[in-house]
């Protein structure tokens, strides 16, 4: 589950507000639509060359802003957009919780789909029962970043997108995406790494 949490007063404790995936009225569409709307805006403002993919970055704060009501946006600093890795909010039988804040999303959009790289930061990993029963979650940012690769079944081309589904990929609904060399090169470059996705034999590059 991707969830919205709100800070309780001036503490490091947060309360669960709602599931961020579904739409909440005409002002806040579903999460996948919020993301595809963003990349369509990016393509309109900085259109890529014909037949070229759109490379984009969406900050967690910007996605959070698009996920809040107008009233909530007045206090956006009190809110967090959180990945509930174990889905303890949706499944009361889960005994251990693992919560991560969504920090950044990079996308490589084209050809009717969008592989994405999400950057997350750990906030909570412990027994789920007391926080869940009290709806009070002690969040403390810790450790380094964690990355996950997902995909959307849509790209920045509005006309093409309308023909398909503005939704996450079906493999586990959220996780799982194929990364062709060009997409992998882009994501690794954003993290400061070089790609090793091209196969070589005798010094001759083979299709990766």
N, C-alpha and C positions, 0 to 999 in steps of 0.2 A: 504494500500500500504506500502511496505517496500522500502524506498528511500535512495539514496545517496545524501548528502549535502556537499558543500565545503565552507570553511571559506573565507570570504572576507577580505583580508589583515590581519592586527593584531587587529581585532575587534571581538565582540561576535555575529556578523551578518553572516548568512550563506545563500548560494544560492542553490536552487534545481538543481541537476545535471541530475539524471535519476532514473527511476524505477529499483530497484535492483532485482526484481523477475525474469524477463525474462533473458535468456542467451544473451550475447553480443559477438558473434563470438566464435571460438573454444577455445580461451584462457579463457573465462569466461562463464561457463555453467549456467543454471538456478539456482536459490537460493536453491531449494530442493536438487538438484544434488550436489551443493557445500557442503551442510551439510552432505549428505549421503557419499560423498567421504571422508570427514573428519572422520566420525565414522568408515568407512572401514579401513582407515589408522590406527586408534587407535586399532582396532581389530587385525590388522596385527602386530603391534608393541607390544601389550600386549594382546594376545588372551585370552578370558575368558575360563573357563572350559566348557567341552562339555555340551550342553543343558542349560548353564547358560547365563543370559542376559549380555549385555555389558553396563556398567555404564560409562558415559562420560560427560565431560564438555567442551564446546566450548566458548571461550571468544568473546565478541563483536568485539574486535580489530582484532582477528584472522579471524573471518568471514568477517569483513570489508576488510582485506588484500586480501582475496580470491575473493572479489567482485570488486576490482580495477584493472585497467590496470597496466602494468609494469611502465609506466610513472607516473601514479597517486601514485603508492606505494612509489615513491621517496619522496613524501610529505604527507605521510599517516596521519601525525598529523593534517593536515588541513581538514580532512574528518570525517564525522559522518555517521553511519548507523542508520536510524531513522524510527520508525513505525509511519505512518500517520494514527492515530486511526480513524479519521472521514473521511478519504479518500478525503480531500479537494483538493489534487493535481489532482485526477482523476475525481472529480465531482464538477464542478464550481457552482452548486446550493447549496452546503453546505456552510453555513454562518459562522460556528465556527470551529476553528482548534484545534487539540489536538495532539501534537508531542511528542514522547518519544524516547530516545536513547536506542538502544539495547546494554545491558551491558554483559550479560552472558546467555548461553543456556545449560541446563543439559538434558541428554537423557538417556532413559532406553530401550535399543534396544534388540529385540528378537521376535521370533515367527512371523516374517514377518511384524512387524510394530514397531514404535518408539514413545511412548508418550514423550513429552518434556515439560520442564518448562523454560519459558523465563523470565529473570529479566530485567526490564525496568526502566528508570529514566526520569521524566518529564522535558521537555525542553521549551515547549510553550503551552499555552492554552488561547486563546483570539479570537477576531474577525479575520476571515480569509482573508477579502478582501484586506486591504492595503498590507500585506506581499505577498499575492498571485499575486496581480497585479504588484508589483515591483520586485517580486522574491527575496526579501530580508527578511529573517526570523531572528528576534532577539532571539537567543537561550540562556537561562540561566538555568543551572542545579539547581533543587530545590526539596525540600521535600525528602521523603524516596523512597525506591524502590517499584515498582509495579510488580506483577507476573502474568503471563498468561500461561495456559496449552494448548498445541497444539499437533498435532501428524503428523508423516510421515507414508506413506504407504510403508515402506521399513525398513530394519534393517541392521546390520553390515555384514551379510552373503552375500557376493558378488554374489554367484550363485543363491541364493534365490531372491535377489534383482533384478537380471536381468530378472527373470520370471514375476515380478510385475511392479509397477510404482514407480519411484523415485519422489514422489510428496507429497504435503500436503494432509491431510484428507479432505473429501468432505463436512463436516459439516461446512457451512460457508466458505469453502475452507481453512481457517486457524484455526479457533477456535473450540474447543470442542474435548475432548478426555476422554475415560474411564480410570480411574486409579484403577487398581487392588491393593490389599494390599501391595504386594512387591514393586511395582512402587511408590506408595504413601509413603511408608516407606523411600525409597531412597530420594525422593524429600524433604520430611519434614526434614530428617536428615541433608541434605545440608543446610537447613535454621535454624537448631538448635532446631527443634521441635521433639516431640515423636508422633508416630502414634496412633490414636484411631480408626483405621479402623476395628479392630477385634471385632465382636459382642460377648457378653457373656451372659449367662443365668445360674443363680445359681452357678457362678464361673467356669463354663465349657465353653471353647472357642468354638464358632461355626464358620463355614466357612464364611469368610467375603466377 
